[in-house]
């Protein structure tokens, strides 16, 4: 896996096209962002 002298074109083309799904923390951040957008005041952050 450490041999990255010649990255295959298949992987290079698939990586940017379909990046690996990040951990579930991304879902939490998305929900927090949605709540922050719905309620501009930082009251949701405290609650």
PDB file of N, H, CA, C and O in Angstrom:
ATOM      1  N   UNK A   1       0.839  -1.202   0.000  1.00  0.00           N
ATOM      2  CA  UNK A   1       0.000   0.000   0.000  1.00  0.00           C
ATOM      3  C   UNK A   1       0.874   1.253   0.000  1.00  0.00           C
ATOM      4  O   UNK A   1       0.452   2.322  -0.442  1.00  0.00           O
ATOM      5  N   UNK A   2       2.110   1.100   0.509  1.00  0.00           N
ATOM      6  H   UNK A   2       2.453   0.233   0.868  1.00  0.00           H
ATOM      7  CA  UNK A   2       2.986   2.282   0.574  1.00  0.00           C
ATOM      8  C   UNK A   2       3.576   2.588  -0.798  1.00  0.00           C
ATOM      9  O   UNK A   2       4.133   3.666  -1.007  1.00  0.00           O
ATOM     10  N   UNK A   3       3.458   1.651  -1.731  1.00  0.00           N
ATOM     11  H   UNK A   3       3.006   0.776  -1.561  1.00  0.00           H
ATOM     12  CA  UNK A   3       4.039   1.904  -3.065  1.00  0.00           C
ATOM     13  C   UNK A   3       3.074   2.764  -3.881  1.00  0.00           C
ATOM     14  O   UNK A   3       2.205   2.239  -4.577  1.00  0.00           O
ATOM     15  N   UNK A   4       3.228   4.057  -3.794  1.00  0.00           N
ATOM     16  H   UNK A   4       3.934   4.484  -3.229  1.00  0.00           H
ATOM     17  CA  UNK A   4       2.346   4.962  -4.548  1.00  0.00           C
ATOM     18  C   UNK A   4       3.134   5.691  -5.632  1.00  0.00           C
ATOM     19  O   UNK A   4       2.875   6.862  -5.909  1.00  0.00           O
ATOM     20  N   UNK A   5       4.075   5.013  -6.232  1.00  0.00           N
ATOM     21  H   UNK A   5       4.285   4.062  -6.007  1.00  0.00           H
ATOM     22  CA  UNK A   5       4.892   5.659  -7.282  1.00  0.00           C
ATOM     23  C   UNK A   5       4.042   5.902  -8.518  1.00  0.00           C
ATOM     24  O   UNK A   5       4.196   6.944  -9.155  1.00  0.00           O
ATOM     25  N   UNK A   6       3.157   4.992  -8.883  1.00  0.00           N
ATOM     26  H   UNK A   6       3.032   4.146  -8.365  1.00  0.00           H
ATOM     27  CA  UNK A   6       2.314   5.106 -10.076  1.00  0.00           C
ATOM     28  C   UNK A   6       0.871   4.879  -9.671  1.00  0.00           C
ATOM     29  O   UNK A   6       0.405   3.746  -9.801  1.00  0.00           O
ATOM     30  N   UNK A   7       0.153   5.827  -9.208  1.00  0.00           N
ATOM     31  H   UNK A   7       0.531   6.747  -9.102  1.00  0.00           H
ATOM     32  CA  UNK A   7      -1.251   5.627  -8.824  1.00  0.00           C
ATOM     33  C   UNK A   7      -2.072   5.188 -10.022  1.00  0.00           C
ATOM     34  O   UNK A   7      -2.055   5.881 -11.039  1.00  0.00           O
ATOM     35  N   UNK A   8      -2.777   4.096  -9.961  1.00  0.00           N
ATOM     36  H   UNK A   8      -2.791   3.533  -9.135  1.00  0.00           H
ATOM     37  CA  UNK A   8      -3.575   3.627 -11.106  1.00  0.00           C
ATOM     38  C   UNK A   8      -4.600   4.681 -11.536  1.00  0.00           C
ATOM     39  O   UNK A   8      -5.177   5.376 -10.699  1.00  0.00           O
ATOM     40  N   UNK A   9      -4.813   4.787 -12.826  1.00  0.00           N
ATOM     41  H   UNK A   9      -4.344   4.223 -13.505  1.00  0.00           H
ATOM     42  CA  UNK A   9      -5.764   5.796 -13.330  1.00  0.00           C
ATOM     43  C   UNK A   9      -7.167   5.489 -12.812  1.00  0.00           C
ATOM     44  O   UNK A   9      -7.943   6.409 -12.558  1.00  0.00           O
ATOM     45  N   UNK A  10      -7.499   4.213 -12.653  1.00  0.00           N
ATOM     46  H   UNK A  10      -6.868   3.465 -12.860  1.00  0.00           H
ATOM     47  CA  UNK A  10      -8.846   3.864 -12.182  1.00  0.00           C
ATOM     48  C   UNK A  10      -9.082   4.469 -10.794  1.00  0.00           C
ATOM     49  O   UNK A  10     -10.100   5.117 -10.551  1.00  0.00           O
ATOM     50  N   UNK A  11      -8.130   4.245  -9.897  1.00  0.00           N
ATOM     51  H   UNK A  11      -7.304   3.718 -10.095  1.00  0.00           H
ATOM     52  CA  UNK A  11      -8.337   4.786  -8.537  1.00  0.00           C
ATOM     53  C   UNK A  11      -8.301   6.307  -8.571  1.00  0.00           C
ATOM     54  O   UNK A  11      -9.117   6.964  -7.925  1.00  0.00           O
ATOM     55  N   UNK A  12      -7.370   6.864  -9.313  1.00  0.00           N
ATOM     56  H   UNK A  12      -6.707   6.331  -9.839  1.00  0.00           H
ATOM     57  CA  UNK A  12      -7.251   8.331  -9.353  1.00  0.00           C
ATOM     58  C   UNK A  12      -8.557   8.939  -9.877  1.00  0.00           C
ATOM     59  O   UNK A  12      -8.987   9.988  -9.398  1.00  0.00           O
ATOM     60  N   UNK A  13      -9.185   8.289 -10.852  1.00  0.00           N
ATOM     61  H   UNK A  13      -8.836   7.436 -11.241  1.00  0.00           H
ATOM     62  CA  UNK A  13     -10.423   8.839 -11.415  1.00  0.00           C
ATOM     63  C   UNK A  13     -11.618   8.594 -10.496  1.00  0.00           C
ATOM     64  O   UNK A  13     -12.561   9.385 -10.470  1.00  0.00           O
ATOM     65  N   UNK A  14     -11.576   7.500  -9.746  1.00  0.00           N
ATOM     66  H   UNK A  14     -10.810   6.857  -9.766  1.00  0.00           H
ATOM     67  CA  UNK A  14     -12.726   7.184  -8.888  1.00  0.00           C
ATOM     68  C   UNK A  14     -12.653   7.954  -7.573  1.00  0.00           C
ATOM     69  O   UNK A  14     -13.689   8.279  -6.993  1.00  0.00           O
ATOM     70  N   UNK A  15     -11.453   8.248  -7.096  1.00  0.00           N
ATOM     71  H   UNK A  15     -10.611   7.984  -7.567  1.00  0.00           H
ATOM     72  CA  UNK A  15     -11.334   8.942  -5.799  1.00  0.00           C
ATOM     73  C   UNK A  15     -12.049  10.299  -5.836  1.00  0.00           C
ATOM     74  O   UNK A  15     -12.944  10.529  -5.023  1.00  0.00           O
ATOM     75  N   UNK A  16     -11.683  11.200  -6.749  1.00  0.00           N
ATOM     76  H   UNK A  16     -10.956  11.013  -7.409  1.00  0.00           H
ATOM     77  CA  UNK A  16     -12.337  12.506  -6.781  1.00  0.00           C
ATOM     78  C   UNK A  16     -13.814  12.406  -7.171  1.00  0.00           C
ATOM     79  O   UNK A  16     -14.639  13.188  -6.698  1.00  0.00           O
ATOM     80  N   UNK A  17     -14.140  11.455  -8.023  1.00  0.00           N
ATOM     81  H   UNK A  17     -13.471  10.820  -8.408  1.00  0.00           H
ATOM     82  CA  UNK A  17     -15.534  11.328  -8.464  1.00  0.00           C
ATOM     83  C   UNK A  17     -16.410  10.858  -7.298  1.00  0.00           C
ATOM     84  O   UNK A  17     -17.501  11.392  -7.094  1.00  0.00           O
ATOM     85  N   UNK A  18     -15.945   9.861  -6.527  1.00  0.00           N
ATOM     86  H   UNK A  18     -15.059   9.427  -6.692  1.00  0.00           H
ATOM     87  CA  UNK A  18     -16.752   9.345  -5.397  1.00  0.00           C
ATOM     88  C   UNK A  18     -15.868   9.270  -4.165  1.00  0.00           C
ATOM     89  O   UNK A  18     -15.356   8.193  -3.860  1.00  0.00           O
ATOM     90  N   UNK A  19     -15.670  10.351  -3.453  1.00  0.00           N
ATOM     91  H   UNK A  19     -16.086  11.226  -3.700  1.00  0.00           H
ATOM     92  CA  UNK A  19     -14.825  10.325  -2.247  1.00  0.00           C
ATOM     93  C   UNK A  19     -15.408   9.380  -1.203  1.00  0.00           C
ATOM     94  O   UNK A  19     -16.630   9.252  -1.125  1.00  0.00           O
ATOM     95  N   UNK A  20     -14.589   8.720  -0.407  1.00  0.00           N
ATOM     96  H   UNK A  20     -13.597   8.825  -0.471  1.00  0.00           H
ATOM     97  CA  UNK A  20     -15.100   7.797   0.620  1.00  0.00           C
ATOM     98  C   UNK A  20     -15.988   8.532   1.613  1.00  0.00           C
ATOM     99  O   UNK A  20     -15.708   9.678   1.965  1.00  0.00           O
ATOM    100  N   UNK A  21     -17.050   7.886   2.064  1.00  0.00           N
ATOM    101  H   UNK A  21     -17.277   6.955   1.777  1.00  0.00           H
ATOM    102  CA  UNK A  21     -17.962   8.561   3.007  1.00  0.00           C
ATOM    103  C   UNK A  21     -17.266   8.769   4.347  1.00  0.00           C
ATOM    104  O   UNK A  21     -16.761   7.808   4.927  1.00  0.00           O
ATOM    105  N   UNK A  22     -17.229   9.992   4.847  1.00  0.00           N
ATOM    106  H   UNK A  22     -17.639  10.773   4.375  1.00  0.00           H
ATOM    107  CA  UNK A  22     -16.565  10.262   6.137  1.00  0.00           C
ATOM    108  C   UNK A  22     -17.298   9.561   7.281  1.00  0.00           C
ATOM    109  O   UNK A  22     -18.374   9.003   7.064  1.00  0.00           O
ATOM    110  N   UNK A  23     -16.745   9.577   8.482  1.00  0.00           N
ATOM    111  H   UNK A  23     -15.871  10.030   8.658  1.00  0.00           H
ATOM    112  CA  UNK A  23     -17.408   8.937   9.629  1.00  0.00           C
ATOM    113  C   UNK A  23     -18.796   9.519   9.880  1.00  0.00           C
ATOM    114  O   UNK A  23     -19.166  10.522   9.272  1.00  0.00           O
ATOM    115  N   UNK A  24     -19.568   8.895  10.773  1.00  0.00           N
ATOM    116  H   UNK A  24     -19.267   8.079  11.268  1.00  0.00           H
ATOM    117  CA  UNK A  24     -20.938   9.383  11.020  1.00  0.00           C
ATOM    118  C   UNK A  24     -20.923  10.755  11.675  1.00  0.00           C
ATOM    119  O   UNK A  24     -21.967  11.402  11.756  1.00  0.00           O
ATOM    120  N   UNK A  25     -19.782  11.212  12.140  1.00  0.00           N
ATOM    121  H   UNK A  25     -18.933  10.687  12.074  1.00  0.00           H
ATOM    122  CA  UNK A  25     -19.735  12.549  12.752  1.00  0.00           C
ATOM    123  C   UNK A  25     -20.190  13.583  11.716  1.00  0.00           C
ATOM    124  O   UNK A  25     -20.719  14.637  12.071  1.00  0.00           O
ATOM    125  N   UNK A  26     -19.983  13.277  10.453  1.00  0.00           N
ATOM    126  H   UNK A  26     -19.554  12.421  10.164  1.00  0.00           H
ATOM    127  CA  UNK A  26     -20.409  14.215   9.406  1.00  0.00           C
ATOM    128  C   UNK A  26     -21.924  14.409   9.482  1.00  0.00           C
ATOM    129  O   UNK A  26     -22.416  15.525   9.318  1.00  0.00           O
ATOM    130  N   UNK A  27     -22.660  13.327   9.729  1.00  0.00           N
ATOM    131  H   UNK A  27     -22.260  12.421   9.863  1.00  0.00           H
ATOM    132  CA  UNK A  27     -24.124  13.433   9.828  1.00  0.00           C
ATOM    133  C   UNK A  27     -24.480  14.355  10.995  1.00  0.00           C
ATOM    134  O   UNK A  27     -25.383  15.186  10.891  1.00  0.00           O
ATOM    135  N   UNK A  28     -23.760  14.196  12.102  1.00  0.00           N
ATOM    136  H   UNK A  28     -23.027  13.521  12.187  1.00  0.00           H
ATOM    137  CA  UNK A  28     -24.061  15.050  13.270  1.00  0.00           C
ATOM    138  C   UNK A  28     -23.794  16.506  12.899  1.00  0.00           C
ATOM    139  O   UNK A  28     -24.616  17.380  13.178  1.00  0.00           O
ATOM    140  N   UNK A  29     -22.656  16.768  12.277  1.00  0.00           N
ATOM    141  H   UNK A  29     -21.989  16.059  12.050  1.00  0.00           H
ATOM    142  CA  UNK A  29     -22.338  18.155  11.922  1.00  0.00           C
ATOM    143  C   UNK A  29     -23.410  18.696  10.970  1.00  0.00           C
ATOM    144  O   UNK A  29     -23.804  19.858  11.068  1.00  0.00           O
ATOM    145  N   UNK A  30     -23.873  17.855  10.058  1.00  0.00           N
ATOM    146  H   UNK A  30     -23.553  16.911   9.978  1.00  0.00           H
ATOM    147  CA  UNK A  30     -24.908  18.308   9.108  1.00  0.00           C
ATOM    148  C   UNK A  30     -26.166  18.698   9.877  1.00  0.00           C
ATOM    149  O   UNK A  30     -26.778  19.725   9.585  1.00  0.00           O
ATOM    150  N   UNK A  31     -26.554  17.883  10.858  1.00  0.00           N
ATOM    151  H   UNK A  31     -26.057  17.048  11.095  1.00  0.00           H
ATOM    152  CA  UNK A  31     -27.773  18.217  11.630  1.00  0.00           C
ATOM    153  C   UNK A  31     -27.542  19.494  12.414  1.00  0.00           C
ATOM    154  O   UNK A  31     -28.426  20.347  12.486  1.00  0.00           O
ATOM    155  N   UNK A  32     -26.364  19.632  13.002  1.00  0.00           N
ATOM    156  H   UNK A  32     -25.646  18.939  12.944  1.00  0.00           H
ATOM    157  CA  UNK A  32     -26.081  20.850  13.782  1.00  0.00           C
ATOM    158  C   UNK A  32     -26.129  22.067  12.868  1.00  0.00           C
ATOM    159  O   UNK A  32     -26.651  23.116  13.246  1.00  0.00           O
ATOM    160  N   UNK A  33     -25.582  21.924  11.663  1.00  0.00           N
ATOM    161  H   UNK A  33     -25.158  21.072  11.355  1.00  0.00           H
ATOM    162  CA  UNK A  33     -25.612  23.065  10.730  1.00  0.00           C
ATOM    163  C   UNK A  33     -27.048  23.385  10.355  1.00  0.00           C
ATOM    164  O   UNK A  33     -27.417  24.556  10.265  1.00  0.00           O
ATOM    165  N   UNK A  34     -27.868  22.356  10.133  1.00  0.00           N
ATOM    166  H   UNK A  34     -27.568  21.405  10.206  1.00  0.00           H
ATOM    167  CA  UNK A  34     -29.271  22.600   9.763  1.00  0.00           C
ATOM    168  C   UNK A  34     -29.971  23.353  10.897  1.00  0.00           C
ATOM    169  O   UNK A  34     -30.719  24.300  10.657  1.00  0.00           O
ATOM    170  N   UNK A  35     -29.718  22.920  12.131  1.00  0.00           N
ATOM    171  H   UNK A  35     -29.110  22.151  12.326  1.00  0.00           H
ATOM    172  CA  UNK A  35     -30.370  23.608  13.270  1.00  0.00           C
ATOM    173  C   UNK A  35     -29.864  25.045  13.352  1.00  0.00           C
ATOM    174  O   UNK A  35     -30.642  25.970  13.583  1.00  0.00           O
ATOM    175  N   UNK A  36     -28.568  25.228  13.164  1.00  0.00           N
ATOM    176  H   UNK A  36     -27.936  24.476  12.976  1.00  0.00           H
ATOM    177  CA  UNK A  36     -28.015  26.592  13.251  1.00  0.00           C
ATOM    178  C   UNK A  36     -28.646  27.465  12.163  1.00  0.00           C
ATOM    179  O   UNK A  36     -28.940  28.635  12.406  1.00  0.00           O
ATOM    180  N   UNK A  37     -28.853  26.917  10.989  1.00  0.00           N
ATOM    181  H   UNK A  37     -28.614  25.967  10.791  1.00  0.00           H
ATOM    182  CA  UNK A  37     -29.458  27.711   9.909  1.00  0.00           C
ATOM    183  C   UNK A  37     -30.904  28.036  10.252  1.00  0.00           C
ATOM    184  O   UNK A  37     -31.359  29.149   9.992  1.00  0.00           O
ATOM    185  N   UNK A  38     -31.632  27.095  10.827  1.00  0.00           N
ATOM    186  H   UNK A  38     -31.262  26.190  11.038  1.00  0.00           H
ATOM    187  CA  UNK A  38     -33.041  27.372  11.160  1.00  0.00           C
ATOM    188  C   UNK A  38     -33.117  28.420  12.264  1.00  0.00           C
ATOM    189  O   UNK A  38     -33.972  29.305  12.229  1.00  0.00           O
ATOM    190  N   UNK A  39     -32.222  28.319  13.245  1.00  0.00           N
ATOM    191  H   UNK A  39     -31.528  27.600  13.274  1.00  0.00           H
ATOM    192  CA  UNK A  39     -32.261  29.295  14.349  1.00  0.00           C
ATOM    193  C   UNK A  39     -30.939  30.068  14.369  1.00  0.00           C
ATOM    194  O   UNK A  39     -29.947  29.577  14.907  1.00  0.00           O
ATOM    195  N   UNK A  40     -30.918  31.257  13.796  1.00  0.00           N
ATOM    196  H   UNK A  40     -31.724  31.657  13.360  1.00  0.00           H
ATOM    197  CA  UNK A  40     -29.677  32.053  13.760  1.00  0.00           C
ATOM    198  C   UNK A  40     -29.073  32.258  15.150  1.00  0.00           C
ATOM    199  O   UNK A  40     -27.853  32.149  15.280  1.00  0.00           O
ATOM    200  N   UNK A  41     -29.860  32.551  16.208  1.00  0.00           N
ATOM    201  H   UNK A  41     -30.851  32.640  16.102  1.00  0.00           H
ATOM    202  CA  UNK A  41     -29.267  32.772  17.536  1.00  0.00           C
ATOM    203  C   UNK A  41     -28.538  31.524  18.025  1.00  0.00           C
ATOM    204  O   UNK A  41     -28.929  30.415  17.659  1.00  0.00           O
ATOM    205  N   UNK A  42     -27.494  31.668  18.838  1.00  0.00           N
ATOM    206  H   UNK A  42     -27.177  32.569  19.134  1.00  0.00           H
ATOM    207  CA  UNK A  42     -26.726  30.529  19.330  1.00  0.00           C
ATOM    208  C   UNK A  42     -27.444  29.788  20.448  1.00  0.00           C
ATOM    209  O   UNK A  42     -26.799  29.069  21.211  1.00  0.00           O
ATOM    210  N   UNK A  43     -28.759  29.943  20.568  1.00  0.00           N
ATOM    211  H   UNK A  43     -29.283  30.527  19.948  1.00  0.00           H
ATOM    212  CA  UNK A  43     -29.489  29.258  21.638  1.00  0.00           C
ATOM    213  C   UNK A  43     -29.412  27.742  21.410  1.00  0.00           C
ATOM    214  O   UNK A  43     -29.294  26.979  22.369  1.00  0.00           O
ATOM    215  N   UNK A  44     -29.478  27.298  20.132  1.00  0.00           N
ATOM    216  H   UNK A  44     -29.574  27.917  19.353  1.00  0.00           H
ATOM    217  CA  UNK A  44     -29.421  25.860  19.847  1.00  0.00           C
ATOM    218  C   UNK A  44     -28.057  25.314  20.262  1.00  0.00           C
ATOM    219  O   UNK A  44     -27.961  24.180  20.732  1.00  0.00           O
ATOM    220  N   UNK A  45     -27.008  26.107  20.094  1.00  0.00           N
ATOM    221  H   UNK A  45     -27.086  27.028  19.712  1.00  0.00           H
ATOM    222  CA  UNK A  45     -25.667  25.622  20.443  1.00  0.00           C
ATOM    223  C   UNK A  45     -25.622  25.338  21.951  1.00  0.00           C
ATOM    224  O   UNK A  45     -25.078  24.318  22.374  1.00  0.00           O
ATOM    225  N   UNK A  46     -26.191  26.237  22.757  1.00  0.00           N
ATOM    226  H   UNK A  46     -26.633  27.065  22.413  1.00  0.00           H
ATOM    227  CA  UNK A  46     -26.170  26.035  24.212  1.00  0.00           C
ATOM    228  C   UNK A  46     -27.048  24.834  24.567  1.00  0.00           C
ATOM    229  O   UNK A  46     -26.684  24.014  25.410  1.00  0.00           O
ATOM    230  N   UNK A  47     -28.212  24.741  23.909  1.00  0.00           N
ATOM    231  H   UNK A  47     -28.507  25.407  23.223  1.00  0.00           H
ATOM    232  CA  UNK A  47     -29.113  23.625  24.225  1.00  0.00           C
ATOM    233  C   UNK A  47     -28.618  22.401  23.505  1.00  0.00           C
ATOM    234  O   UNK A  47     -29.218  21.332  23.619  1.00  0.00           O
TER     235      UNK A  47
END
